Amino acid sequence: MNSYEKLYKRILACLLSLFIGGMFCINVFTPNRTYSDSENRMLEQFPPFSIQNLLEKNFTPTYEKYISDQFLYRDFWISLKSNIDRTIGKKEFNGVYLGKNDILLQKFIRPEKQDMNSKINAINTFQLANPAVKTHVMLVPTAISMLKDALPKYISSEDELFSINQVRKSLNTDIHFIDVYPLLSSKRQEELYYKTDHHWTTKGAFYAYLELSKSLNFNPHKKESFTINKITHHFYGSLYSKTGFSHIKPDSIELHEPKEAIDYKVAYMDEGVTSNSVYEMENIKKKDKYSVFFNGNHPLVKMTTENTNGKKLLVIKDSYANALLPFLLPHYSEIHVIDLRYFNEDVALYLQNNNIHELLLLYNAMTFFEDPSITNLSN
């Protein structure tokens, strides 16, 4: 090795050391971020240190997550990596597929049989213990089942529909399973799902509302009964946040507002706040624009309307229901909404205390199979 090569390697080593040292110092003196707008999630904070945590190997994994979350210019590095991976032909990024026309599709992992059975048993047990409550279940297929043609080659979309069908076949015969797949599939050329987010669009929720009316026994309003307004053209959703792509165009969000509006009140029981609208329009200015529906998720929401038919409905749900619930308002005097991820009370007792005799479980399939809180129904 000649002197020039030695000098080159020394200079390179010095520059690398300066870069690593500089980044370390900047990271140390830069205030921690608590929330990532681009990833739409809370960031890991510095974990409390103790000898016990260290010996039990609890400190190091949390510290590694903290370093990863708080790394300087994290969003830039994520975006850079994703775009390099895309350039070399990679099609899966952090559990998200890059499909045709830049559609992002969340990967479905078939649930363990034991986990699936525990959820089915919880629903069946609850229904047997509350036979006077008419129970309905709707598991909504996600975009991976509906937009098969957009998937990369050799990626199967059958696992989700297979798992949904397993639930349908295993529920008690007195439980009304609402199969929304045929109707959504017939409309799949329309924009039923966001391209950058895991949720369905308001249009997808509207078609599900039409199918739901058959089981809940009300006359749905036709499309012509609504004024459709686009409230933003700049929505980047949860799947965009997971991948960090910079080349994908944003989605739009539409609201279906009834031409003949009814008066109603929305009470957010956890906050003690009441609103005259199911929409929080200020959230259009935020990263999580889907939270325009009901200002996000809450343990318990109670809606009362001017409808005098006396009909009451309890909806146990995930965030997919948020876009569908506004369509139900004209058909009920009261709609109660529970998110089991945050609700810690007895659901059966709540039904009894509020004299409710109809229940709808509405989840997208992925959340249903991933969310352990559903088993709380039978507790």
C-alpha contacts under 8 A as a table, 3 or more apart, distances in Angstrom:
res1	aa1	res2	aa2	distance
1	M	5	E	6.22
1	M	6	K	6.83
2	N	5	E	5.51
2	N	6	K	6.51
3	S	6	K	5.09
3	S	7	L	6.12
4	Y	7	L	5.09
4	Y	8	Y	6.09
5	E	8	Y	5.04
5	E	9	K	6.23
6	K	9	K	5.25
6	K	10	R	6.21
7	L	10	R	5.11
7	L	11	I	6.14
8	Y	11	I	5.21
8	Y	12	L	6.13
9	K	12	L	5.03
9	K	13	A	6.03
10	R	13	A	5.05
10	R	14	C	6.10
11	I	14	C	5.08
11	I	15	L	6.14
12	L	15	L	5.16
12	L	16	L	6.14
13	A	16	L	5.14
13	A	17	S	6.07
14	C	17	S	5.06
14	C	18	L	6.04
15	L	18	L	5.04
15	L	19	F	6.11
16	L	19	F	5.06
16	L	20	I	6.17
17	S	20	I	5.19
17	S	21	G	5.87
18	L	21	G	5.08
18	L	22	G	5.73
19	F	22	G	5.10
19	F	23	M	6.07
20	I	23	M	5.21
20	I	24	F	6.12
21	G	24	F	5.03
21	G	25	C	6.18
22	G	25	C	5.17
22	G	26	I	6.12
23	M	26	I	5.14
23	M	27	N	6.00
23	M	72	L	7.35
24	F	27	N	5.11
24	F	28	V	6.20
25	C	28	V	5.09
25	C	29	F	6.36
26	I	29	F	5.31
26	I	30	T	5.83
26	I	72	L	7.63
27	N	30	T	5.21
27	N	70	Q	7.57
27	N	71	F	6.53
27	N	72	L	5.99
28	V	31	P	7.96
32	N	45	Q	7.32
32	N	70	Q	6.29
33	R	36	S	7.42
33	R	43	L	6.84
33	R	70	Q	6.72
34	T	42	M	5.87
34	T	43	L	5.23
34	T	44	E	7.36
34	T	45	Q	7.23
35	Y	40	N	7.33
35	Y	41	R	5.91
35	Y	42	M	4.45
35	Y	43	L	5.29
36	S	39	E	5.33
36	S	40	N	5.53
36	S	41	R	5.64
36	S	42	M	6.33
36	S	43	L	6.55
37	D	40	N	4.86
37	D	41	R	7.17
37	D	287	K	5.89
37	D	288	D	7.98
38	S	75	D	7.24
38	S	241	S	5.32
38	S	244	G	7.87
38	S	287	K	7.25
39	E	238	S	6.97
39	E	241	S	4.30
39	E	242	K	6.14
40	N	238	S	6.89
40	N	241	S	6.81
40	N	287	K	7.15
40	N	288	D	6.72
43	L	66	Y	7.59
43	L	69	D	5.81
43	L	70	Q	7.48
44	E	62	T	7.83
44	E	65	K	6.34
44	E	66	Y	4.80
44	E	69	D	6.00
44	E	70	Q	7.54
45	Q	66	Y	5.63
46	F	63	Y	6.63
46	F	66	Y	5.94
47	P	59	F	6.89
47	P	62	T	6.49
47	P	63	Y	6.26
47	P	66	Y	7.68
48	P	59	F	7.83
49	F	53	N	6.75
49	F	54	L	7.46
49	F	59	F	6.78
50	S	53	N	5.24
50	S	54	L	6.31
51	I	54	L	5.04
51	I	55	L	6.10
52	Q	55	L	5.15
52	Q	56	E	6.01
53	N	56	E	5.16
53	N	57	K	6.06
53	N	58	N	5.01
53	N	59	F	5.27
54	L	57	K	5.08
54	L	58	N	6.08
54	L	59	F	5.19
54	L	60	T	6.95
55	L	58	N	7.70
56	E	59	F	7.88
57	K	60	T	6.16
57	K	61	P	7.45
58	N	61	P	6.30
58	N	62	T	6.84
59	F	62	T	5.51
59	F	63	Y	6.01
60	T	63	Y	4.98
60	T	64	E	6.11
61	P	64	E	5.14
61	P	65	K	6.40
62	T	65	K	5.09
62	T	66	Y	6.17
63	Y	66	Y	4.87
63	Y	67	I	6.19
64	E	67	I	5.14
64	E	68	S	6.17
65	K	68	S	5.05
65	K	69	D	6.02
66	Y	69	D	5.17
66	Y	70	Q	6.00
67	I	70	Q	5.30
67	I	71	F	5.79
68	S	71	F	5.43
68	S	74	R	7.86
69	D	74	R	7.15
70	Q	74	R	7.14
71	F	74	R	5.36
73	Y	76	F	5.33
73	Y	77	W	6.54
74	R	77	W	5.28
74	R	78	I	6.20
75	D	78	I	5.17
75	D	79	S	6.15
75	D	244	G	7.31
76	F	79	S	5.19
76	F	80	L	6.08
77	W	80	L	4.98
77	W	81	K	6.11
78	I	81	K	5.27
78	I	82	S	6.17
78	I	243	T	7.65
78	I	244	G	5.78
79	S	82	S	5.18
79	S	83	N	6.16
79	S	243	T	7.39
79	S	244	G	4.42
79	S	245	F	5.53
79	S	246	S	6.57
80	L	83	N	5.32
80	L	84	I	6.19
81	K	84	I	5.13
81	K	85	D	6.08
82	S	85	D	5.09
82	S	86	R	6.13
82	S	93	F	7.18
82	S	243	T	6.35
82	S	244	G	6.18
82	S	245	F	6.04
83	N	86	R	4.97
83	N	87	T	6.12
83	N	245	F	6.18
83	N	246	S	7.53
84	I	87	T	5.04
84	I	88	I	6.47
85	D	88	I	5.34
85	D	89	G	6.49
85	D	90	K	5.33
86	R	89	G	5.13
86	R	90	K	5.15
86	R	91	K	6.78
87	T	90	K	7.44
90	K	93	F	7.81
91	K	97	Y	5.61
91	K	98	L	5.29
91	K	99	G	7.62
91	K	152	P	6.88
92	E	95	G	6.35
92	E	96	V	5.46
92	E	97	Y	4.48
92	E	98	L	6.32
93	F	96	V	5.11
93	F	97	Y	6.35
93	F	98	L	7.70
93	F	242	K	7.73
93	F	243	T	5.79
94	N	242	K	6.35
94	N	243	T	6.44
95	G	106	Q	6.26
95	G	107	K	5.34
96	V	104	L	6.44
96	V	105	L	5.60
96	V	106	Q	4.58
96	V	107	K	5.50
96	V	239	L	6.78
96	V	242	K	7.51
96	V	243	T	7.09
97	Y	104	L	5.70
97	Y	105	L	5.10
97	Y	106	Q	6.27
97	Y	107	K	6.64
97	Y	151	L	7.25
97	Y	152	P	7.38
98	L	102	D	6.12
98	L	103	I	6.14
98	L	104	L	5.02
98	L	105	L	6.68
98	L	151	L	7.53
98	L	152	P	7.28
99	G	102	D	5.55
99	G	103	I	4.89
99	G	104	L	5.82
99	G	105	L	6.85
99	G	150	A	4.97
99	G	151	L	4.87
99	G	152	P	5.68
100	K	103	I	5.89
100	K	149	D	7.94
100	K	150	A	4.71
100	K	151	L	6.67
100	K	152	P	7.33
101	N	150	A	7.55
102	D	195	K	7.41
102	D	248	I	6.37
103	I	150	A	7.10
103	I	195	K	4.74
103	I	196	T	6.80
104	L	195	K	5.59
104	L	196	T	5.66
104	L	197	D	7.44
104	L	239	L	6.44
104	L	240	Y	7.41
105	L	143	A	6.27
105	L	144	I	5.67
105	L	151	L	7.65
105	L	195	K	7.79
105	L	198	H	7.39
105	L	239	L	7.54
106	Q	143	A	7.67
106	Q	144	I	6.66
106	Q	198	H	6.77
106	Q	239	L	7.14
107	K	144	I	7.29
108	F	144	I	7.64
108	F	157	S	7.97
108	F	159	D	7.19
108	F	160	E	6.45
108	F	366	M	6.80
109	I	159	D	7.46
109	I	160	E	7.88
110	R	159	D	5.89
110	R	160	E	6.86
110	R	163	S	7.01
111	P	115	D	6.66
111	P	116	M	6.32
111	P	163	S	7.73
111	P	369	F	6.20
111	P	370	E	7.65
112	E	115	D	5.33
112	E	116	M	6.31
113	K	116	M	5.16
113	K	117	N	6.08
114	Q	117	N	5.15
114	Q	118	S	6.18
115	D	118	S	5.20
115	D	119	K	6.61
115	D	369	F	7.65
116	M	119	K	5.40
116	M	120	I	6.34
116	M	167	V	7.88
116	M	369	F	6.59
117	N	120	I	5.01
117	N	121	N	5.87
118	S	121	N	5.15
118	S	122	A	6.12
118	S	375	T	6.56
119	K	122	A	5.06
119	K	123	I	6.41
119	K	372	P	7.80
119	K	374	I	6.11
119	K	375	T	5.32
120	I	123	I	5.27
120	I	124	N	6.16
120	I	167	V	6.63
120	I	170	S	7.00
120	I	171	L	6.56
121	N	124	N	5.04
121	N	125	T	5.82
122	A	125	T	5.18
122	A	126	F	6.08
122	A	374	I	7.30
122	A	375	T	5.19
122	A	376	N	7.36
122	A	377	L	5.86
122	A	378	S	4.86
123	I	126	F	5.14
123	I	127	Q	6.21
123	I	171	L	7.68
123	I	375	T	7.71
123	I	377	L	6.68
123	I	378	S	7.01
124	N	127	Q	5.16
124	N	128	L	6.20
124	N	171	L	6.22
124	N	172	N	5.89
125	T	128	L	5.21
125	T	129	A	6.19
125	T	378	S	6.02
126	F	129	A	5.16
126	F	130	N	6.18
126	F	348	A	7.96
126	F	377	L	6.26
126	F	378	S	5.30
127	Q	130	N	5.02
127	Q	131	P	5.80
127	Q	133	V	7.44
127	Q	135	T	6.94
127	Q	175	I	7.48
128	L	131	P	5.54
130	N	133	V	5.69
130	N	348	A	7.28
131	P	134	K	7.22
132	A	357	H	6.46
133	V	356	I	7.48
133	V	357	H	4.36
133	V	358	E	5.23
133	V	359	L	6.65
134	K	175	I	7.42
134	K	357	H	6.11
134	K	358	E	4.71
134	K	359	L	6.08
135	T	174	D	7.68
135	T	175	I	5.32
135	T	176	H	6.25
135	T	358	E	6.09
135	T	359	L	4.83
135	T	360	L	6.03
135	T	361	L	7.87
136	H	175	I	5.77
136	H	176	H	4.56
136	H	177	F	5.80
136	H	178	I	7.04
136	H	215	S	7.73
136	H	359	L	6.10
136	H	360	L	4.72
136	H	361	L	6.23
137	V	175	I	7.26
137	V	176	H	6.21
137	V	177	F	4.86
137	V	178	I	6.01
137	V	360	L	5.78
137	V	361	L	4.77
137	V	362	L	6.16
138	M	177	F	6.11
138	M	178	I	4.99
138	M	179	D	6.68
138	M	180	V	7.38
138	M	360	L	7.52
138	M	361	L	6.16
138	M	362	L	4.92
138	M	363	Y	6.53
139	L	164	I	6.85
139	L	178	I	7.66
139	L	179	D	7.55
139	L	180	V	7.87
139	L	362	L	6.12
139	L	363	Y	5.18
139	L	364	N	5.34
139	L	365	A	5.33
139	L	368	F	7.57
140	V	180	V	6.65
140	V	181	Y	7.29
140	V	362	L	7.65
140	V	363	Y	6.22
140	V	364	N	4.41
140	V	365	A	5.56
141	P	144	I	7.80
141	P	145	S	6.08
141	P	146	M	7.13
141	P	160	E	7.13
141	P	161	L	7.02
141	P	164	I	7.95
141	P	181	Y	6.67
141	P	364	N	6.15
141	P	365	A	5.60
142	T	145	S	5.86
142	T	146	M	6.70
142	T	198	H	7.43
142	T	199	H	7.73
142	T	200	W	7.60
142	T	364	N	6.55
142	T	365	A	6.72
142	T	366	M	7.42
143	A	146	M	4.94
143	A	147	L	5.49
143	A	193	Y	6.32
143	A	198	H	7.61
143	A	200	W	7.89
144	I	147	L	5.63
144	I	148	K	6.19
144	I	151	L	7.43
144	I	157	S	5.93
145	S	148	K	6.00
145	S	157	S	5.33
145	S	158	E	6.95
145	S	160	E	6.71
145	S	161	L	6.84
146	M	184	L	7.61
146	M	185	S	6.11
146	M	188	R	6.48
147	L	150	A	5.57
147	L	151	L	7.13
147	L	188	R	7.04
148	K	151	L	5.48
148	K	157	S	6.51
151	L	155	I	6.52
152	P	155	I	5.97
156	S	159	D	7.34
157	S	160	E	6.66
157	S	161	L	7.79
158	E	161	L	5.58
158	E	162	F	6.10
159	D	162	F	5.07
159	D	163	S	6.12
160	E	163	S	5.18
160	E	164	I	6.24
160	E	365	A	7.14
160	E	366	M	7.91
161	L	164	I	5.05
161	L	165	N	6.10
162	F	165	N	5.16
162	F	166	Q	6.28
163	S	166	Q	5.01
163	S	167	V	6.52
164	I	167	V	5.25
164	I	168	R	6.35
164	I	365	A	6.93
165	N	168	R	4.94
165	N	169	K	6.19
166	Q	169	K	5.32
166	Q	170	S	6.20
167	V	170	S	5.12
167	V	171	L	6.25
168	R	171	L	5.72
168	R	177	F	6.29
171	L	175	I	6.52
172	N	175	I	5.49
173	T	176	H	7.51
176	H	215	S	7.31
178	I	211	E	7.60
178	I	212	L	6.85
178	I	215	S	7.13
179	D	182	P	7.16
180	V	183	L	5.77
180	V	184	L	6.29
180	V	208	A	6.13
180	V	211	E	6.45
181	Y	184	L	5.20
181	Y	185	S	5.75
182	P	185	S	5.11
182	P	186	S	6.24
183	L	186	S	5.21
183	L	187	K	6.57
183	L	207	Y	7.21
183	L	208	A	7.81
183	L	211	E	7.54
184	L	187	K	5.11
184	L	188	R	5.98
184	L	192	L	7.74
184	L	204	G	7.15
184	L	207	Y	6.89
184	L	208	A	7.51
185	S	188	R	4.99
186	S	189	Q	7.94
187	K	190	E	5.72
187	K	192	L	7.78
188	R	191	E	7.15
188	R	192	L	6.66
191	E	194	Y	7.18
191	E	201	T	7.15
191	E	203	K	7.18
191	E	204	G	7.47
192	L	200	W	5.69
192	L	201	T	5.28
192	L	202	T	7.55
192	L	203	K	5.75
192	L	204	G	4.25
192	L	205	A	7.86
193	Y	197	D	7.73
193	Y	198	H	7.48
193	Y	199	H	6.22
193	Y	200	W	4.07
193	Y	201	T	4.98
193	Y	204	G	6.74
194	Y	197	D	5.26
194	Y	198	H	6.90
194	Y	199	H	6.43
194	Y	200	W	6.08
194	Y	201	T	5.98
194	Y	237	G	7.95
194	Y	251	D	6.38
195	K	250	P	7.94
195	K	251	D	6.58
196	T	235	F	7.99
196	T	236	Y	5.76
196	T	237	G	4.97
196	T	238	S	6.76
196	T	239	L	5.33
196	T	240	Y	5.02
196	T	250	P	7.03
196	T	251	D	6.77
197	D	236	Y	6.99
197	D	237	G	4.05
197	D	238	S	4.88
197	D	239	L	4.93
197	D	240	Y	6.65
198	H	237	G	7.34
198	H	238	S	6.44
198	H	239	L	6.29
199	H	319	S	7.96
199	H	320	Y	6.15
200	W	203	K	7.82
200	W	204	G	5.64
200	W	205	A	6.65
200	W	320	Y	6.95
201	T	204	G	5.17
201	T	205	A	6.37
201	T	253	I	7.31
201	T	254	E	7.63
201	T	323	A	7.46
202	T	205	A	4.92
202	T	206	F	6.06
202	T	253	I	7.74
202	T	254	E	6.33
202	T	255	L	6.49
202	T	256	H	7.17
202	T	323	A	5.76
202	T	324	L	7.17
203	K	206	F	5.00
203	K	207	Y	6.54
204	G	207	Y	5.39
204	G	208	A	6.45
205	A	208	A	5.04
205	A	209	Y	6.15
205	A	321	A	8.00
205	A	323	A	6.12
205	A	324	L	5.00
206	F	209	Y	4.93
206	F	210	L	6.47
206	F	324	L	6.60
206	F	327	F	7.30
207	Y	210	L	5.09
207	Y	211	E	6.51
208	A	211	E	5.06
208	A	212	L	5.96
208	A	324	L	7.76
209	Y	212	L	4.88
209	Y	213	S	6.21
209	Y	220	P	7.51
209	Y	324	L	6.65
209	Y	327	F	6.90
209	Y	328	L	7.70
210	L	213	S	5.40
210	L	214	K	7.38
210	L	220	P	6.08
211	E	214	K	5.80
211	E	215	S	7.57
212	L	215	S	5.54
212	L	216	L	6.16
213	S	216	L	5.04
213	S	217	N	5.43
213	S	218	F	5.26
213	S	219	N	6.48
213	S	220	P	6.10
214	K	217	N	5.28
214	K	218	F	7.00
218	F	331	H	6.81
221	H	225	S	6.11
222	K	225	S	5.42
222	K	226	F	7.67
223	K	226	F	5.83
224	E	227	T	7.63
225	S	258	P	5.91
225	S	259	K	5.82
225	S	260	E	7.61
226	F	256	H	5.52
226	F	257	E	5.21
226	F	258	P	4.35
226	F	259	K	5.36
227	T	256	H	5.72
227	T	257	E	5.17
227	T	258	P	6.20
227	T	259	K	6.21
228	I	254	E	6.42
228	I	255	L	5.64
228	I	256	H	4.67
228	I	257	E	6.29
229	N	254	E	5.40
229	N	255	L	5.34
229	N	256	H	6.68
229	N	257	E	7.60
230	K	233	H	7.39
230	K	252	S	6.72
230	K	253	I	5.70
230	K	254	E	4.29
230	K	255	L	6.46
231	I	252	S	7.48
231	I	253	I	5.90
231	I	254	E	6.00
231	I	255	L	7.22
231	I	284	I	7.67
232	T	235	F	6.80
232	T	252	S	5.39
232	T	253	I	5.59
232	T	254	E	7.65
232	T	284	I	6.99
233	H	250	P	6.75
233	H	251	D	5.92
233	H	252	S	4.14
233	H	253	I	6.78
234	H	250	P	5.12
234	H	251	D	5.92
234	H	252	S	6.12
235	F	250	P	5.24
235	F	251	D	4.84
235	F	252	S	5.85
235	F	253	I	7.08
235	F	287	K	7.66
235	F	289	K	6.37
236	Y	240	Y	6.06
236	Y	241	S	7.46
236	Y	250	P	5.33
236	Y	251	D	6.36
236	Y	287	K	7.39
237	G	240	Y	5.48
237	G	241	S	6.44
237	G	288	D	7.02
237	G	289	K	7.88
237	G	290	Y	7.83
238	S	241	S	4.99
238	S	242	K	6.35
239	L	242	K	5.04
239	L	243	T	6.38
240	Y	243	T	5.34
240	Y	244	G	5.92
240	Y	245	F	6.56
241	S	244	G	5.48
245	F	248	I	6.38
253	I	290	Y	7.99
257	E	261	A	7.79
258	P	261	A	5.35
262	I	305	T	7.31
262	I	306	E	6.76
262	I	330	P	6.87
263	D	276	N	7.80
263	D	305	T	5.95
263	D	306	E	5.77
264	Y	276	N	6.26
264	Y	277	S	7.55
264	Y	303	M	6.87
264	Y	304	T	5.52
264	Y	305	T	4.12
264	Y	306	E	6.26
265	K	274	T	6.74
265	K	275	S	5.87
265	K	276	N	5.02
265	K	277	S	7.03
265	K	303	M	5.56
265	K	304	T	5.36
265	K	305	T	6.49
266	V	274	T	5.50
266	V	275	S	5.07
266	V	276	N	6.19
266	V	277	S	6.67
266	V	278	V	6.67
266	V	301	V	6.93
266	V	302	K	5.91
266	V	303	M	4.58
266	V	304	T	6.82
267	A	272	G	7.09
267	A	273	V	5.86
267	A	274	T	4.34
267	A	275	S	6.45
267	A	301	V	5.66
267	A	302	K	5.13
267	A	303	M	6.25
268	Y	271	E	5.63
268	Y	272	G	5.84
268	Y	273	V	5.28
268	Y	274	T	6.16
268	Y	298	H	7.24
268	Y	300	L	6.49
268	Y	301	V	4.80
268	Y	302	K	6.73
269	M	272	G	5.07
269	M	273	V	6.90
269	M	299	P	7.80
269	M	300	L	5.66
269	M	301	V	5.79
269	M	302	K	7.23
270	D	298	H	7.12
270	D	299	P	6.63
270	D	300	L	6.57
275	S	278	V	7.45
277	S	280	E	7.44
278	V	293	F	6.17
278	V	294	F	5.06
278	V	326	P	6.88
279	Y	292	V	5.29
279	Y	293	F	4.97
279	Y	294	F	5.47
279	Y	295	N	6.87
280	E	283	N	5.91
280	E	291	S	7.43
280	E	292	V	4.73
280	E	293	F	6.46
280	E	294	F	6.33
280	E	295	N	5.42
281	M	284	I	5.78
281	M	292	V	5.67
282	E	285	K	5.93
282	E	286	K	7.70
282	E	292	V	7.47
283	N	286	K	5.07
283	N	287	K	7.97
283	N	288	D	7.20
283	N	289	K	5.62
283	N	290	Y	7.99
283	N	291	S	6.35
283	N	292	V	5.30
283	N	295	N	7.32
284	I	287	K	7.74
284	I	288	D	7.81
284	I	289	K	4.96
284	I	292	V	6.43
285	K	289	K	7.20
286	K	289	K	5.80
288	D	291	S	5.84
289	K	292	V	5.75
290	Y	293	F	6.28
290	Y	296	G	7.52
291	S	294	F	6.49
291	S	295	N	4.74
291	S	296	G	4.31
291	S	297	N	7.91
292	V	295	N	5.37
292	V	296	G	7.07
293	F	296	G	6.28
293	F	322	N	5.71
293	F	323	A	6.32
294	F	297	N	7.07
294	F	322	N	6.72
296	G	319	S	7.59
297	N	318	D	7.88
297	N	319	S	6.57
297	N	339	D	7.26
298	H	301	V	6.75
298	H	338	I	7.53
298	H	339	D	6.42
298	H	342	Y	7.02
299	P	337	V	7.96
299	P	338	I	5.60
299	P	339	D	4.99
299	P	340	L	6.88
299	P	341	R	7.37
299	P	342	Y	4.75
299	P	343	F	4.66
300	L	336	H	7.30
300	L	337	V	5.59
300	L	338	I	4.76
300	L	339	D	6.62
300	L	343	F	6.86
301	V	336	H	5.86
301	V	337	V	4.99
301	V	338	I	6.70
302	K	334	E	7.22
302	K	335	I	5.99
302	K	336	H	4.53
302	K	337	V	6.26
303	M	334	E	5.56
303	M	335	I	5.07
303	M	336	H	6.21
304	T	333	S	5.78
304	T	334	E	4.57
304	T	335	I	6.63
305	T	329	L	6.97
305	T	330	P	7.49
305	T	332	Y	7.07
305	T	333	S	5.14
305	T	334	E	6.33
306	E	333	S	6.61
307	N	310	G	7.45
307	N	330	P	6.72
307	N	331	H	7.18
307	N	332	Y	6.16
307	N	333	S	4.88
308	T	332	Y	8.00
308	T	333	S	5.94
309	N	332	Y	6.87
309	N	333	S	6.26
310	G	332	Y	6.98
310	G	333	S	5.28
310	G	334	E	7.63
311	K	331	H	7.79
311	K	332	Y	5.05
311	K	333	S	5.40
311	K	334	E	6.67
312	K	332	Y	5.92
312	K	333	S	6.03
312	K	334	E	4.80
312	K	335	I	5.79
312	K	336	H	7.76
312	K	356	I	5.66
312	K	357	H	7.20
312	K	358	E	6.89
313	L	332	Y	7.30
313	L	334	E	6.51
313	L	335	I	4.91
313	L	336	H	6.18
313	L	356	I	6.38
313	L	357	H	7.24
313	L	358	E	5.21
313	L	359	L	5.89
313	L	360	L	7.45
314	L	335	I	5.91
314	L	336	H	4.65
314	L	337	V	5.77
314	L	338	I	7.47
314	L	351	L	7.72
314	L	356	I	6.98
314	L	358	E	6.36
314	L	359	L	4.85
314	L	360	L	6.27
315	V	335	I	7.35
315	V	336	H	6.15
315	V	337	V	4.77
315	V	338	I	6.20
315	V	359	L	5.93
315	V	360	L	4.78
315	V	361	L	5.89
315	V	362	L	7.02
316	I	337	V	5.98
316	I	338	I	4.84
316	I	339	D	5.87
316	I	340	L	7.07
316	I	359	L	7.56
316	I	360	L	6.17
316	I	361	L	4.77
316	I	362	L	6.29
317	K	320	Y	7.50
317	K	321	A	6.05
317	K	337	V	7.34
317	K	338	I	6.45
317	K	339	D	5.49
317	K	340	L	7.49
317	K	361	L	5.79
317	K	362	L	4.86
317	K	363	Y	5.51
318	D	321	A	6.07
318	D	322	N	7.76
318	D	339	D	6.29
318	D	362	L	6.92
318	D	363	Y	5.37
318	D	364	N	7.33
318	D	367	T	7.25
319	S	322	N	5.32
319	S	323	A	7.88
319	S	363	Y	7.75
320	Y	323	A	6.30
320	Y	324	L	7.40
320	Y	362	L	7.64
320	Y	363	Y	6.36
320	Y	364	N	6.24
321	A	324	L	5.10
321	A	325	L	5.95
321	A	362	L	6.28
321	A	363	Y	7.03
322	N	325	L	5.61
322	N	326	P	7.69
323	A	326	P	6.81
324	L	327	F	5.75
324	L	328	L	7.30
325	L	328	L	5.33
325	L	329	L	6.98
326	P	329	L	5.57
327	F	330	P	7.25
328	L	331	H	5.68
328	L	332	Y	7.04
329	L	332	Y	5.89
329	L	333	S	7.91
329	L	335	I	7.50
332	Y	335	I	6.63
338	I	343	F	6.68
339	D	342	Y	5.88
339	D	343	F	5.95
340	L	343	F	4.82
340	L	344	N	7.30
340	L	373	S	5.76
340	L	374	I	6.53
340	L	376	N	7.44
341	R	371	D	7.86
341	R	373	S	5.52
341	R	374	I	7.98
345	E	350	Y	7.71
346	D	349	L	5.33
346	D	350	Y	6.24
346	D	377	L	7.92
346	D	379	N	7.79
347	V	350	Y	4.95
347	V	351	L	6.28
347	V	377	L	6.76
348	A	351	L	5.17
348	A	352	Q	6.31
349	L	352	Q	5.01
349	L	353	N	6.04
350	Y	353	N	5.17
350	Y	354	N	6.14
351	L	354	N	5.37
351	L	355	N	5.90
351	L	356	I	5.04
351	L	357	H	7.17
352	Q	355	N	5.14
352	Q	356	I	6.52
356	I	359	L	7.93
363	Y	367	T	6.54
363	Y	368	F	5.79
364	N	367	T	5.66
364	N	368	F	6.25
365	A	368	F	5.08
365	A	369	F	6.30
366	M	369	F	5.42
366	M	370	E	6.15
367	T	370	E	5.06
367	T	371	D	5.59
368	F	371	D	5.56
368	F	374	I	7.61
369	F	372	P	7.92
371	D	374	I	6.43
372	P	375	T	6.05
372	P	376	N	7.99
373	S	376	N	5.41
373	S	377	L	7.97
374	I	377	L	5.95
375	T	378	S	6.15
375	T	379	N	7.36
376	N	379	N	5.09
